[in-house]
Amino acid sequence: MNNLLNKIIVWKFFSKNEKKKILLRPFFKKKNDIKKKVKEILMNIRNNGDIELHKYVKKFDNIILKNFYISEKDIKESVNSVSKNFQDSVKIAKKNIEIFHMSQKINNIDIVTFPGIRCQRIARPISSVGLYVPGNPFPLVSTLLMLIVPALLAGCVDITICTPPPVSVEILYIAKLCKIKKILQIGGAQAIAAMAFGTESIQKVDKIFGPGNIYVTEAKLQVSQDIFGVSIDMLAGPSEILIIADQDSNISFIVSDLLAQAEHDKNSQFFLLTFDLKVAERVSLEIFKQMNILKKKNNILKVLTNSRIILTEHLYECFQISNQYAPEHLILHIKNPRKWIPYIQNAGSVFLGKWTPEASGDYITGANHVLPTYGHAKTRSSLGVLDFQKFITIQEMTKKSLLQLSSNIITLAQIEGMDAHAQSIKIRTEIL
């Protein structure tokens, strides 16, 4: 069974090309029939609206809906169906997320770039947003919190929550707590189509947020490329984690973090990087000890085939490899982890020390858990308030500043062959 980890990889023994292959994510060939099916769903709902949407809800969710929206009565009464413990946990998580995300709000810009020229940048919320929250068999309440809090802080007033039926009372409670009244009980590609194009009863949104299965992800991709479609947050791939460990690490903690990510999806992936051979060997053994008591053992077994334990020559090399891989989650199970922050260049979210499990970031620390995957951490950031905003620039010139800079503008316009641009300056300067 240990062979599932393809043994411990001694990094120095591999060539540059071999190292690149070791760090590859699992390749999932998107079947043409998935693209085709999603395209058909999108087209049918865009052309025929509610009629087709009802058909797809019945087909995929095995339910006949009188109304796509949850009633306000059901939302209000949800508080009576969830435990006090759950309510308290949600309120703590929500507060922490609010505190962290509130600090992300940036001030408007209002500066003078040249005597007589005033430039501004002002923030405006995206008018309407759709928050997709996967369901079945369990409601992803943490994902809803991660989406809804930054949306509210950004100033979004038209917010639609969309999640597969039957919608859990936990989702309804969070909506009530956040004063959101629009909840669509639709899932899958058909939900993305409804929000992207709108129907007779469903209002189109301007941007769609949230993770989902391969059909949801494909639908998000297609609507973002459609001229009549909408913007999206990001395309989320399978969950991934990379842990850097040293001789001071707690082996059981390391393994518990690796397995916590492995239970997300059979296509997930994890890496352990360490310069200590004993740590590598002990982790390899502990994985199977802990895995045997978990409910999703079969899923995790598949994850192991895509996962690796790598032995490096020193700690600095661990960070070099991590930056090359650009993990969604990076955990530093090392001594004095904070002093190594300057060496981190590419990562979605970082967890420092043995007392910061990745699961805490999923639920309660306040940092957002909607993160770039598949190496996109090299250029993308975690979801935040700014994703729910747009910025408008404003500029104003005086007569004097225009006159002073007119020849420069004309020179640049003529270099680009833009005669009309130059003429718009000349007309004004002649009057001046």
MIDOTI-463943 format. One record per residue (C-alpha): residue number from 0; x, y, z. Coordinates in pm, whole numbers, plus 50000, padded with zeros to 5 digits. Each point is the difference from the previous one (the first is absolute). Last residue first. Layout:
BEGIN
NUM	X	Y	Z
...
***
This chain:
BEGIN
431	49276	57928	47359
430	49770	49958	49702
429	50284	49858	49790
428	50099	49778	50292
427	49656	49840	50009
426	49980	49914	49633
425	50360	49875	50009
424	49928	49749	50277
423	49706	49829	49826
422	50206	50011	49677
421	50279	49796	50157
420	49756	49725	50095
419	49842	50016	49656
418	50341	49959	49838
417	50084	49682	50190
416	50299	49866	49808
415	50164	49870	50316
414	50293	50242	49969
413	49744	50273	49925
412	49821	49938	50330
411	50324	50011	50199
410	50105	50332	49846
409	49651	50148	50041
408	49991	49909	50369
407	50343	50155	50057
406	49905	50316	49810
405	49684	50038	50209
404	50173	49965	50337
403	50023	50367	50101
402	49673	50092	49829
401	49816	49719	50172
400	50151	50100	50335
399	49891	50362	49954
398	49645	49922	49897
397	49958	49779	50306
396	49993	49622	49984
395	49775	49738	50163
394	50030	49625	50033
393	49780	49730	50152
392	50077	49630	50031
391	49735	49746	50091
390	50082	49695	50208
389	49800	49679	50017
388	49898	49810	50311
387	49907	49648	50103
386	50346	49860	49930
385	50141	50288	50207
384	49839	49859	50315
383	50198	49678	49984
382	50050	49666	49831
381	50353	49865	50033
380	50257	50134	49757
379	50103	49923	49643
378	50330	50014	49809
377	50227	49724	50130
376	49707	49869	50207
375	49868	49878	49663
374	50204	49683	50049
373	49703	49764	49972
372	49801	50178	50272
371	49913	50358	50092
370	49819	50040	50333
369	49652	50032	50148
368	50098	49940	50364
367	49989	50365	50104
366	50190	50103	50313
365	49779	50042	50307
364	50158	49732	50220
363	49677	49797	50033
362	49896	49752	49735
361	50232	49891	49723
360	50292	50177	50162
359	49960	49789	50313
358	49994	49690	49781
357	50351	50083	49878
356	50129	49940	50351
355	50173	50290	50176
354	50147	49864	50324
353	50295	49825	49831
352	50138	50316	49848
351	49899	50257	49741
350	49722	49941	49748
349	50037	50162	49657
348	49724	50072	49745
347	50012	50000	49620
346	50375	49957	49964
345	50279	50139	49782
344	50290	50211	50122
343	50077	49869	50348
342	50361	50059	50102
341	49915	50322	50186
340	49760	49794	50220
339	50286	49787	50137
338	50037	50202	50323
337	49637	49924	50080
336	50061	49624	50009
335	50225	50011	50310
334	50042	49620	50009
333	49821	49818	49719
332	49657	49861	49914
331	49954	50272	49738
330	49666	49934	49828
329	49935	50112	49641
328	49649	49982	49852
327	49919	50067	49632
326	50354	49903	49912
325	50235	50192	49767
324	50199	49697	49868
323	50311	50203	49918
322	49968	50200	50318
321	49973	49675	50197
320	50312	49859	49834
319	50206	50307	50088
318	49853	50000	50351
317	50109	49641	50059
316	50345	50087	49861
315	50041	50257	50278
314	49936	49727	50256
313	50296	49788	49893
312	50099	49699	49790
311	49645	49904	49901
310	49791	49686	50055
309	49668	50005	49817
308	49683	49819	50106
307	49752	49991	49713
306	49629	49991	49915
305	49813	49897	49684
304	49965	49631	50092
303	49923	50103	50358
302	49684	50180	49888
301	49850	49670	49886
300	50049	49849	50346
299	49846	50315	50147
298	49673	49942	49816
297	49982	49643	50130
296	50071	50114	50357
295	49718	50253	50001
294	49858	49892	50336
293	50334	50025	50178
292	50134	49743	50249
291	50240	49832	49756
290	50149	50330	49887
289	50167	50068	50332
288	50220	49688	49994
287	50051	50021	49625
286	50137	50351	50015
285	50211	49926	50309
284	50234	49773	49801
283	50087	50256	49732
282	50020	50273	50263
281	50256	49796	50195
280	50215	49944	49692
279	50002	50366	49893
278	50071	50121	50355
277	50285	49751	50032
276	50147	50118	49669
275	50023	50363	50114
274	50034	50253	49716
273	49622	50029	49972
272	49732	50060	49739
271	49657	49835	50030
270	49774	50032	49698
269	49624	49958	49962
268	49751	49948	49719
267	49623	50000	49955
266	49835	49799	49720
265	49813	49772	50243
264	49847	50313	50152
263	49988	50180	50331
262	50129	49710	50211
261	50360	50063	49891
260	50000	50345	50156
259	49935	49869	50349
258	50234	49710	49927
257	50301	50227	49959
256	49908	50201	50310
255	49959	49685	50213
254	50332	49873	49868
253	50188	50311	50109
252	49837	50005	50343
251	50084	49633	50059
250	50364	50065	49906
249	50052	50297	50234
248	50281	50195	49839
247	50327	50086	50174
246	50212	49806	49748
245	49871	50212	49713
244	49683	50026	49791
243	49874	50185	49692
242	49640	49909	49915
241	49835	50037	49661
240	49623	49986	49956
239	49762	49959	49706
238	49625	50012	49938
237	49871	49904	49656
236	49950	50292	49757
235	49818	50328	50048
234	49942	50220	49696
233	50001	50359	50121
232	49768	50289	50089
231	49768	50008	49701
230	49881	50270	49756
229	49673	49964	49816
228	49855	49867	49676
227	49845	50157	49691
226	50333	50005	49811
225	50070	49651	50136
224	50351	49935	50133
223	49905	50043	50366
222	49689	49788	49935
221	50218	49714	49872
220	50249	49999	50286
219	49730	50019	50265
218	49816	49710	49833
217	50319	49794	49994
216	50052	50064	50370
215	49639	49911	50081
214	50023	49681	49796
213	50336	49904	50157
212	49864	50045	50351
211	49960	50335	50174
210	50175	50305	50140
209	49863	50350	50060
208	49948	50338	49839
207	49795	50122	49705
206	50009	50358	49871
205	49746	50235	49842
204	49683	49818	50103
203	49696	49917	49786
202	49665	50012	50178
201	49798	49683	50026
200	49627	49975	49928
199	49987	50035	49622
198	50359	49877	49972
197	50345	50146	50066
196	50307	49950	49782
195	50284	49946	50249
194	49794	49921	50309
193	49780	49745	49827
192	50292	49850	49806
191	50207	49959	50318
190	49708	49823	50166
189	49950	49774	49698
188	50368	49900	50016
187	49941	49847	50342
186	49758	50101	50271
185	49672	50186	50049
184	49822	50112	50316
183	50047	50373	49943
182	50029	50213	50312
181	49916	50369	49985
180	49928	50144	50346
179	50347	50072	50135
178	49996	50165	50342
177	50341	49863	50105
176	49855	49806	50294
175	49708	49892	49783
174	50233	49869	49728
173	50206	49822	50265
172	49682	49838	50135
171	49888	49892	49654
170	50332	49826	49935
169	49970	49816	50332
168	49637	49914	49926
167	50126	49799	49703
166	49879	50066	49647
165	49844	49691	49846
164	50095	50090	49738
163	50330	50118	49848
162	50142	50344	50093
161	49974	50356	49867
160	50032	50305	50221
159	49905	50324	49828
158	50139	50337	50109
157	49875	50339	49883
156	50141	50243	50256
155	50373	49959	49944
154	50185	50246	50224
153	50344	49841	49995
152	49946	49900	50363
151	49686	49810	49901
150	50177	49808	49723
149	50300	49938	50226
148	49770	49834	50258
147	49786	49801	49753
146	50266	49797	49826
145	50206	49869	50293
144	49680	49953	50203
143	49844	49794	49721
142	50316	49790	49973
141	49988	49926	50372
140	49641	49879	49972
139	50090	49735	49746
138	49675	49805	50039
137	50056	49622	50015
136	49879	49726	49765
135	49930	50187	49794
134	50081	50369	49969
133	50231	50232	49808
132	49964	50375	50069
131	49972	50234	49701
130	49999	50370	50092
129	49845	50219	49730
128	50087	50368	49990
127	49815	50316	49902
126	50123	50358	49968
125	50371	49941	50046
124	50096	50242	50275
123	50154	50337	49911
122	50346	50126	50090
121	50132	50340	49893
120	50328	50084	49833
119	50093	50363	49951
118	50225	50213	49784
117	50039	50381	50019
116	50208	50186	49744
115	50070	50374	50047
114	50359	49962	50112
113	50086	49639	49913
112	49896	49670	50161
111	49770	50159	50259
110	49844	49728	50214
109	49667	49851	50112
108	50006	49626	50065
107	49716	49822	50180
106	50103	49808	50308
105	50038	49627	50006
104	49780	49735	50163
103	50212	49701	50091
102	49990	50080	50372
101	49628	49918	50006
100	50090	49655	49869
99	50188	49897	50313
98	49741	50132	50246
97	49706	49872	49796
96	50145	49648	49972
95	50053	49995	50377
94	49644	50118	50066
93	49851	49746	49760
92	50194	49714	50160
91	49886	50102	50349
90	49639	50043	49886
89	50002	49666	49817
88	50130	49817	50308
87	49738	50162	50225
86	49718	49906	49764
85	50128	49644	49970
84	50016	49958	50378
83	49654	50148	50038
82	49876	49725	49772
81	49821	50060	49673
80	49630	49954	49931
79	49845	50300	50175
78	50235	50243	49825
77	49877	49862	49668
76	49657	50159	50057
75	50097	50329	49836
74	50138	49833	49689
73	49699	49772	49966
72	49765	50300	50029
71	50201	50198	49745
70	49924	49727	49748
69	50284	49823	49822
68	50023	50101	49635
67	49956	49761	49706
66	49628	49984	50062
65	49758	49714	49951
64	50293	49760	49988
63	49986	49640	49885
62	50288	49792	50137
61	50228	49726	49873
60	50307	50224	50021
59	50141	49922	49654
58	49688	49935	49791
57	49745	50203	50198
56	50235	50297	50026
55	50085	49961	49629
54	49637	50002	49890
53	49915	50301	50220
52	50292	50189	49846
51	49880	49916	49651
50	49658	50157	50060
49	50148	50287	50202
48	50214	50140	49719
47	49958	49875	49643
46	50293	50148	49805
45	50250	50062	50281
44	49890	49684	50179
43	50041	49787	49688
42	50336	50155	49907
41	50151	49953	50343
40	49882	49641	50029
39	50129	49918	49649
38	50341	50154	50072
37	50020	49800	50322
36	49924	49676	49817
35	50254	50074	49726
34	50279	50093	50237
33	49929	49689	50206
32	49983	49786	49681
31	50339	50134	49893
30	50158	49845	50306
29	50228	50227	50193
28	50329	49820	50028
27	50100	50015	50360
26	50373	50030	50045
25	50114	49944	50356
24	50214	50297	50104
23	50362	49992	49891
22	50268	50041	50265
21	50170	49665	49928
20	49998	50080	49627
19	50192	50324	50056
18	50253	49812	50212
17	50053	49749	49717
16	50072	50285	49759
15	50263	50152	50231
14	50162	49662	50065
13	49937	49794	50312
12	50241	49869	50265
11	50005	50326	50197
10	49628	49974	50084
9	50006	49671	50189
8	49640	49887	49943
7	49858	49783	50276
6	49804	49704	49870
5	49742	50021	49721
4	49750	50109	50265
3	49780	49708	49899
2	50301	49776	50063
1	49921	50021	50370
0	49705	49765	49936
***
